[in-house]
Amino acid sequence: MPVAKITEISATSKKSFDDAVLVGLRRAEKTLSGISGAWVKSMKVDYAKGKVTDYRVLLKVSFILKG
């Protein structure tokens, strides 16, 4: 029976929340192996001069522990 660990990461995109999620997961893949899913814990936008400048997400990423 596999055992999973969950870690939180923050990611930002200038495009969209969906893109911020992908940015976070792709970065997580560089140091975590066995990623099995993620939850969006929170979403936030930065706003300036009448428009959204950044989309931010806080992700809880789960990955399977080896061994």
Buried (B, 14 or more C-beta within 10 A) or exposed (E): EEEEEEEEBEBBBEEEBEBBBBBBBEEBEEEBEEBEEBEEEEEBEEEEEEEEEBBBBBBBBBBEEEE
